[in-house]
Amino acid sequence: QVQLVESGGGLVQPGGSLRLSCAASGINVDIYHMGWYRQAPGKQREFVTIISSGGTYYYADSVRGRFTISRDFTKNTLYLQMSSLKFEDTAVYYCSASLRSVDASSDSGAYWGQGTQVTVSS
């Protein structure tokens, strides 16, 4: 059974940092396209960043230079390091794993975590 379990969310002030983790079981994070998506209240889920199985990095323009995706094969865990956080980064962040498409939103067989809340507020 595949499980993706996110952690590390919380309340942070503007300009602050957080690191999200996504612990995977039932799959190997090194052979899947792994990604982070987010959904703000009243908005559709959007792509944040992806690391492909081949090691190519993709970032949304809104987070490029502030967020960094990485994965640890030994821990089978995906990470999202977020810095210089802004109010507009407030959302539920979801981890994804996909085999058939780099963009998990295009893969009906993709796996998703339950999400972790990130709130940027002063």
Phi, psi and omega in degrees: 000132182272133175225137171238120185238112179274152175205168175103356178289171179164194180261130181218149178280155176305138183089352181278184183228154173213153172237121175266147176237151176224103180274124183254143172222146181087351175219165174253122184294344182276348180248355176260156165282121185248139183212169173237133175232165178216156178222117177271158180304130177077005181237163176282157175297140181229154177290138176248302181198151181221143166242121184284168178299333179273359176093015175274138183256140176230136178226141170293147181303327185290343183240352183300132181091346180246328183249147177224127176263145177205165177219147180245109182295325184291330179259356183052046186228142175256145181233156170224109176270120182244130178226169182048048185295145181240162178307320184288357175275354179297124183182171166271128182257131183243140174266144180224155175221127185222142176258323191270347181208142176300322177270110184298334179297340180264002183245108181294343179262009181293154176257146181227146173278181184274346177097153175224136185278131172241123180237122178254114185206147177264000000 
